[in-house]
Amino acid sequence: MSLNHSEETHAALLARVTSTSGREVREWLQIVEDGPTFTRLEDRVHWLQDDYSLPHGHATAIAHEYDKARAARRVS
């Protein structure tokens, strides 16, 4: 899982997702879950940008958060 910004920037981007997009982070995570299956984070980012017009930073934060949640489910 690749992340191009710091964890602090990641947290700040997630905190602004709702005001930027009008949707809560949990809604975005469900959209990614229900969307196309991608193996690479970058593919998820491009899909979110192209289909939902999200800025690159927010799309990256959502895709990274999705990967973190998916990895946590596998460990449980």
N, C-alpha and C positions, 0 to 999 in steps of 0.2 A: 504494500500500500504506500503510494508516494504522496507526499504533501509538500507543496512548494512554498508554504508560509509557516510561520511559527505557531505554536499552540495558542499563544495570546491573540494573534491575528485571527486564527481559526475561531476562537471563542467570540471575538468581537464581530466577525462576519455572521456567525450564527445568531448573535443577539440582534442583528439588524435585518435578518431574513424576513421577518414578518412585516416590518415597516416598508421594506423594499418590494416585496412580492405580494403582500396581502394574504399570505398563507403561513401557518405555523410550521416550525421545523418538523414536527411529527407528521403533518400532512405531506410534506415533501418526502419524508422517508417512506411513507406509504405509496406515494406516486412512483418513487424509484423502485420499490418492491414490486409493484404491479406492472411496471414498464418492461421494456425489452431487457433481455439478459445480456449483460456485458461482462466480460472478464477483466477489463482494464478500467481503472478509475478515469482515465482520460476520455474513454468512450462515453462513460456516464456524464462527464462534465460537458462534452460537446452536445450530447443529446439534450441535456437540460437547457443549454444555451440556445440550441436551434429550435426546439419544440416549445419552450416556455419563455424565451427571451430573457433569461436570467443573466446578470453580469457574470463574468468569468470567476471572480472571487467567491461570489455566493454559490454558484454552481459547484465549484471545487469544494467549498465547505460542506455543502449538503452531501455530495458524493463521498467525501471522506467520512462524514458522520455516519452515513449508511454503511460503509465498509467496517467502521468500528463496531456498530451495532450488530452487524452480521457476524463478525468475528467473535463477539461476546456470546452470541447465541450458540455458536459452535462449541465454545468452551463449556458452557453450562450443561 
